[in-house]
Structures are given as structure tokens and as C-alpha cells.
Amino acid sequence: MKIRTQGFTLIELLVVISIIALLSSVVLSSLGTARNKGYDNTVKATMKEMLPQAQAYLDSHSSLGASISSCSSTSVFTDSQFALMRANVVQNITPGASMTCATDSSGTKWAVSVSSLRGGGTWCIDNSQGWFKAGTANTATGACQ
């Protein structure tokens, strides 16, 4: 006596494939969000590292550079370590976004901001408050606004 085994029907097979497709789309969208958060956290951590680097530059040069409104002007922003941090930030922000660097007229205050994180929003850090906040660098005062 032969025992026949039945395979899957076409409907059962299509149901399984559609469930797998649905689950994979949910997982892939979550991975995209997590990747953007990772980029944003890298930017924030790098910007936080700028605080002691700028202070070390100020201690050795007596000025950060007065009334700077460009990240490429000869000042603290072109210091070799600071330049590496700037490059890391630019690499991890939204493509096409900009980075603003500014110092005040006395050359003792500075601020750096990015116009668009991958997860959305703008971020700024300065040496007067020493922490991140949403906003942009004020090129006149060298502080976040």
C-alpha cells in the first residue's frame, strides 16, 4: 500500500510568502531609522569632542580667531584635530546640509552648528553653555541661538 503525501497548495504558499514580505518590510524600515539615529549620535558625540579641543587651542593661542564666520578661515576651526572632527561631522549629516562655524569679535567664544541631521532638526554647540541644543550658530556672537 502506497501512502501519498500532499504538498502545499498554491494559496498556502502565497500566504506564507506575503507574510514574509510584510515582516521584512517592517524590519527594513526599522533598520533605516536606527541607521539615521546612529549617524545623528555620531555627529553629536563628535561635536561634544570639539569642546576640549577648542579650549586647548584657546589656551595655546590666546585667541580662537576674532569674528570668524567660516569653517575654513584660519582659526581654531582649521586646527588639525578640529578639522578631523569637522570632516567626521560633515560625513554623517544629511547630504547637502551645511555646517556653520563662528567666533565672536573678542575671539573667546565659538559656536558650531549643522543645518540638518539625518533624523531631522538642527544642532548647535558652543563654549558658553557647553552642550547641545537645537538651533544655529550666530555668526555675530559666536554662540548658539
N, C-alpha and C positions, 0 to 999 in steps of 0.2 A: 504494500500500500504506500502510495506517494503522499507526502504532506506538502501542500503548496503554501508558500509564504507570500503574503501580499506586500507590495511596496507602498510607498506613499502615493496618495492621489495628487493630481496636479494642484488642486485647491489647497491642500495641506502644505505642499511645497511653497506655493506663492504666499501663504500666510506667514510662514516661517521667514521667508526672505524679506517680506515687508516689515516684520518686527525687527529683524536685524538692521535693516536700513534706518528705521526710525531711531533705534537706540544709538547707532553710530553717528547719526546727525546731531543728537543731543550731546554726545561725548565730544565731538569735534568742535561744536560751538563753545563748550565749556573750556576746552583747551586754548582756544583763541583768546578768551577773556583772561585766562590765567597767564598766558604769554604776555599780554599787554600789561597786566599788573606787575609782572616780573620786570619788564622794561622800565615802568614807572618807578619801581622800587630801586632799580639800579641808578636812575637819574637822581632820585632823592638822596641816596647814600653817597653818591659822588659829590653832589652839591654840599652835603654836610662836611665832607672831607676838605672842602675849599676853605672852611673857617680857619683851622690851624695853619694851613699853608699861607693864606693871606696875612695872618698875624706874624708868621715867621718872616715873610717878605717885608712887612712894615718894620719889624724890629731891626732887620739888617740894612734897610734902605732909607729909613726915616720918613718915607712917603710912599703911598701907593701909586702916585701919579695924580696930578690935580685935574679936575674937570674932564675926565675921560668918559666918552660915550660910545666907545667901540671896543669889542673884544680883541681886536688886533693891534690896538695902539701900544706903543712901548710903555709898559707899566707892569703892575702885578699880573695882569691877565696874559702877558707873554712870557712870564717866568716858566721855565721848562716843566716843572711839576704841575703848575696850574694849567699850562697848555695841554698836557696829557689828560687832565681831568675834564677840560673843556671839550676835547675831542671825544671822550667817552660819553659825555652828556649829549653832544650833537648826534652821535651814532645811535643813541637809544630813544631820542624823542621822535615825534611824528615826522615822517619825511616831508620836507618843505617848511617845517616850523623854524622859528628863529630863536637865537639866544642873544640877550641884551646884557651888556656889562657896563657898569657906571661907577664913577667915583665922584665925591663932592669936590668943591673948589679948594679945600684945605688938603686934600689927598689922604685923609684919615678914615673916611667912610667909603664903603663899597657895597655894591649890590649886583647880583646876577639873577636873571630870570629867563625862563623858557616860555615860549608863546603857546605851546601845545604839547601836552603829554599824550602818549598813545591811548591812555584810558580816558582822556578828556581833561580839560582845565589847564590853567597856567600855574606855574610855581615860581617862587622868588625866595632868595636867601640873602641876608645882609649881615654885616658885622655889628649893627646896633642892637638888633634883637637876637641874632644868633640862631634863628630857627626858621623853618619853612612856613610859608603861608601862601595862600592863593593871592595872586597879584602880579605886578610887573615892576621892574626896576625903574626908579625915577632917575633920569639922567642928570637932573639938576642937583639933587640932594644926595645921591649915592645911597638911597635907601629904598626899601620895598614900599609900594603904595597899594 
